[in-house]
């Protein structure tokens, strides 16, 4: 029997790409050689990858070191901004989390830097629903290992991971637990154990 749910963040619990894209654009303006158009749609297609890969694929006109420098400044600046303006929560998210918490322990594992998960929780007042979270900016390792860290640290027996990208699915398989594909999110996945078209569908399938 499933005892816990580990969530991805972007494309699974919320969409903050409009705000993130604005920050990336503002930082990129400091570099005249960067000519790429930076949009929320482009970011959505890259989410789920490690941040350095996102930077290189998003900023094709920039040298790798410039792309990474823009990424590092952007992730520092985006947390205060996103915490202030918030993101778009998926429909009925908080109601669903409240119901899920009655039966399961709930966690977040996301490929992000320091402060990003915290700004999600702070912006929307959702701390009470999550037992723990992990991310590369704190642990120094990527998603599969962070899933394992959450499982070990919290003594989970039968967790599932809910995500929306192929990277999420691959990491979940590597971690050895079932994958729930959030089909409403940013990516496309063919191999999954469960599929949902809204967060609240979790109440019916688990």
C-alpha positions in Angstrom: 0.0 0.0 0.0 1.3 3.4 -0.9 2.4 5.4 2.2 3.8 8.6 0.7 3.8 10.9 -2.3 6.9 12.8 -3.6 6.0 15.6 -5.9 8.0 17.4 -8.6 7.4 21.2 -8.4 7.3 23.0 -11.8 4.7 21.7 -14.1 3.3 19.4 -11.3 2.3 21.7 -8.4 2.6 25.1 -10.0 3.6 27.1 -13.1 6.0 30.0 -12.3 7.5 30.2 -15.8 6.2 33.7 -16.7 7.9 35.2 -13.6 11.0 33.2 -14.1 11.3 34.2 -17.8 11.1 37.9 -16.9 14.0 37.5 -14.5 16.1 35.6 -17.1 15.3 38.3 -19.7 16.3 41.1 -17.3 19.6 39.4 -16.4 20.4 38.5 -20.1 20.1 42.2 -21.1 23.4 42.8 -19.4 25.1 40.7 -22.1 24.9 42.3 -25.5 26.1 39.2 -27.2 23.0 37.2 -26.1 20.3 37.5 -28.8 18.0 34.6 -27.8 14.3 35.2 -27.1 13.6 34.1 -23.6 10.0 33.0 -23.1 7.9 31.0 -20.6 7.1 28.5 -23.3 10.9 27.9 -24.0 11.5 27.4 -20.3 8.6 24.9 -20.0 10.2 22.7 -22.6 13.4 22.6 -20.7 12.2 22.2 -17.1 13.1 18.8 -15.6 16.7 19.1 -16.8 19.6 20.1 -14.6 19.9 23.9 -14.4 23.2 24.1 -16.3 21.6 22.2 -19.2 18.6 24.5 -19.2 21.0 27.5 -19.4 23.0 26.2 -22.3 19.9 25.1 -24.3 18.0 28.3 -23.6 20.8 30.6 -24.4 22.2 29.2 -27.7 23.8 32.5 -28.7 25.9 32.6 -25.6 29.1 30.8 -24.6 28.6 28.1 -22.0 30.3 30.2 -19.3 28.1 33.2 -20.1 24.9 31.1 -20.1 25.8 29.6 -16.8 26.6 33.0 -15.3 23.2 34.3 -16.4 21.5 31.2 -14.9 23.3 31.7 -11.6 22.3 35.3 -11.3 18.8 34.6 -12.4 18.1 31.9 -9.8 19.4 34.2 -7.1 17.0 37.0 -8.2 14.0 34.9 -9.2 13.3 33.6 -5.7 12.5 37.0 -4.1 10.6 38.0 -7.1 8.5 34.8 -7.4 7.9 34.8 -3.7 6.5 38.3 -4.1 4.3 37.8 -7.2 3.6 34.0 -6.7 3.1 31.5 -9.4 0.0 29.8 -10.9 -1.1 26.9 -8.6 -2.8 24.1 -10.5 -6.6 23.9 -9.9 -7.8 22.7 -6.5 -4.2 22.2 -5.3 -4.5 23.1 -1.7 -7.8 21.3 -1.2 -6.2 18.2 -2.8 -3.1 18.4 -0.6 -5.3 18.8 2.5 -7.1 15.5 1.6 -4.0 13.6 0.6 -2.3 14.6 3.9 -5.0 12.7 5.8 -3.7 9.4 4.4 -0.1 10.0 3.0 3.1 11.8 3.9 3.8 14.4 1.3 7.2 15.6 0.0 8.9 17.6 -2.8 12.0 16.7 -4.8 12.8 19.2 -7.6 15.9 20.0 -9.7 16.4 23.5 -8.4 18.8 25.7 -6.4 18.7 27.0 -2.9 15.5 28.8 -1.9 13.2 27.9 -4.8 11.0 25.3 -3.1 10.9 27.6 -0.1 9.7 30.5 -2.2 6.9 28.3 -3.5 5.9 27.3 0.0 6.1 30.9 1.3 4.3 32.6 -1.6 1.3 30.4 -1.2 1.4 29.4 2.5 1.7 25.7 1.9 4.3 24.7 4.5 1.9 22.6 6.6 1.3 20.1 3.8 4.9 18.9 3.3 7.0 16.8 5.6 10.3 17.4 3.9 11.9 18.4 0.6 15.2 18.0 -1.3 17.0 19.6 -4.2 20.4 19.7 -5.9 21.2 23.2 -4.5 21.3 21.7 -1.0 22.3 18.1 -1.5 24.7 18.4 -4.5 23.1 15.5 -6.3 20.3 15.2 -8.9 16.8 13.9 -8.8 17.1 10.1 -8.5 19.5 10.5 -5.6 17.4 13.2 -4.0 14.4 10.9 -4.2 16.5 8.2 -2.4 17.5 10.7 0.2 13.9 11.6 1.0 13.0 7.9 1.2 15.9 7.1 3.5 15.6 10.2 5.7 11.9 9.7 6.3 11.8 5.9 6.4 9.3 5.6 3.6 8.2 2.1 2.6 6.0 2.5 -0.5 6.3 6.0 -2.0 5.3 7.2 -5.5 6.8 10.1 -7.4 4.5 12.5 -9.3 6.1 14.5 -12.1 5.5 15.8 -15.6 8.7 15.3 -17.7 10.8 12.5 -19.1 13.5 13.5 -16.8 11.2 12.9 -13.9 10.2 9.5 -15.2 13.8 8.4 -15.7 14.9 9.6 -12.2 11.9 7.8 -10.7 12.8 4.5 -12.4 16.4 4.9 -11.3 15.2 5.4 -7.7 13.1 2.2 -8.0 9.6 3.5 -7.2 6.4 3.9 -9.2 5.9 7.0 -11.4 2.7 9.0 -11.7 2.7 11.1 -14.9 1.1 14.5 -14.5 -0.1 14.8 -18.1 -1.3 18.4 -17.6 2.3 19.6 -17.0 5.2 20.6 -19.3 6.4 17.4 -20.8 5.5 14.1 -22.5 6.1 10.7 -21.1 5.1 7.3 -22.5 6.2 5.0 -19.7 4.4 5.4 -16.4 2.6 3.5 -13.7 -0.3 5.9 -13.3 -1.4 9.0 -15.2 -3.4 12.0 -14.1 -4.9 15.0 -15.9 -5.3 17.1 -12.8 -3.8 17.0 -9.3 -7.1 16.1 -7.7 -7.2 12.8 -9.7 -4.6 11.5 -7.2 -7.5 11.2 -4.8 -9.1 8.5 -7.1 -6.1 6.5 -8.3 -4.0 5.9 -5.2 
